[in-house]
Amino acid sequence: MDRVNSWVYRKRTAINSKKRVKLASLDITFMKEKELSAGEKDSRIMELERALSTEKMRSENLEKMMEIAERELKIDIRKKSGARQSMR
């Protein structure tokens, strides 16, 4: 269990520090109001590709964390397709 917790902490810290930098520089607005120059478009594309890369890494890390937790704790974490929810 400690191994999972330490792995999660390291990954979360790395992701969060990268996210803060990316999100601070990422302008999430629609570009309908003004036309961008070719250089600005290239810059925007690179920015969005970096954000996508960060999110892909985050998703992969979450998948790996669930995989390790399921294996070490011997419990199902992911919802199985077609599974019925319990009535509370």
ZIURHU-V11940 format. One record per pair of residues at least 12 apart in sequence whose C-alpha atoms are under 10 Angstrom apart, sorted by sequence separation. I is the first residue (numbers start at 1). J is the second residue. D is the distance in whole Angstrom. If there is no record, write none. Layout:
<<I	J	D> <I	J	D>>
This chain:
<<66	78	8> <63	78	10> <27	44	9> <26	44	9> <27	47	9> <28	48	10> <26	47	7> <27	48	10> <25	47	8> <26	48	8> <23	47	10> <26	50	10> <22	47	8> <26	51	8> <22	48	10> <22	50	8> <23	51	8> <22	51	7> <19	51	8> <22	54	9> <18	51	10> <19	54	7> <18	54	8> <19	55	9> <16	54	10> <15	54	8> <19	58	10> <15	55	9> <15	57	8> <16	58	10> <15	58	7> <14	58	10> <11	57	10> <12	58	8> <15	61	9> <11	58	8> <12	61	9> <11	61	7> <12	62	9> <11	62	9> <8	61	8> <7	61	10> <8	62	9> <11	65	9> <8	64	10> <7	64	10> <8	65	7> <7	65	8> <5	65	9> <4	65	7> <7	68	10> <4	66	10> <4	68	7> <5	69	9> <3	68	9> <4	69	7> <3	69	10> <1	68	10> <1	69	8> <4	72	8> <3	72	10> <4	73	10> <1	72	7> <1	73	8>>
